[in-house]
């Protein structure tokens, strides 16, 4: 008979790893409590430390996305201003020509 497989959410995995690292509970006790093999725990712990920087990069990504959006908005405003200036310069040149100043 096959053993029922437990699926843990990422939050649960972090809580389990935290119990070992912060609360100093031995891995053997944790594995007995959650009915899992130590290799599974150590794999989670390895993934946790390898991907730990991603928690900080996400905030940076959000900031970068906000900056990209802001830059796009500012570029649109500059383009509109340039179009308006070009129309005004055309009208100015036409007016000067009609007055004979050019």
N, C-alpha and C positions, 0 to 999 in steps of 0.2 A: 504494500500500500504506500502510495506517495505521500510525502509530508506536505501539508498545506503551506503555500508560499505567502509570506507576509510582504506587503508592499507598503513602504514608508514614504511619506511626503518628504520633500527637502527640509522642511521645518522640523519634522520629527527626527530626521537624521542628524541635523545640527544639534538638537536638544540631547540626543544620545551621546554624541561626541563631546558635547559640553559637560555632561555628567562625568565623563572620564577625566577631561582636562582640568576643569574648575573644581568639581567636587571630589576629585581624586578617588573615584570609585574604580576598582580594578576591572580590567577588560573582561576577565573571566566571569565576574559577577554580573556585569552588564549583559554579556552574551547569554548567560543562564536566564536572566530575567526576561530578555526579549526573544529567547529561544532561537538564537542565531549563531553562526560559526564565527570564530575570531577573524578568519580571513575576510569575511564580509565587513566587519567593523574596521579592520585595518585598510581595506580598499576605500571605504567611505572617508576615513581620516586622511588618506593620501589625496583623494580628490578634493577634499575640503581645503587642504593646505595648498594644493596646486592652483585652485581656482579662487583662493581668498582675495586676490587683487581685483577680481571682477566686481566685488561688492563696492569697491571704491571707484572703479572705472565707470560704473553705471551713472554715478552722479556727474562725472565729467562728460559723459556722452550726452546727458540731458542738457548740460550747460552748452555743449558744442552745438546741439540741435537748436537751442534757443538763439545762439549767436548766428547760426546759418539763416534762421528765419528772419532775424533782425537785419542782417546784411541784405537779404533779398528785398525786404521792405524798403530799406534805404536806397538800394539801387533803383527800385521802381520810382521812388520819389525824385531821385536825381534825373532819371530819364524824362520824367514828366516836366521837370523844371527846364531841362535842356530843350525840349520841344517848344515850350512856351517862349523861352528866350529866342529861339530861332525864328518863330513867327513874329515876335516883336521886332527883331532886327530886320526882317523882310519888310514889314510895314514901315519901319523907320527909313530904310533905303528908298522905298517907293515914294514916301512923303518928300524926302530930300530931292529926289529926281523931279517930282512934280513941281517943286518950288524952284527948281533950277540951281540948287546948291551943289549938285553932283554932275 
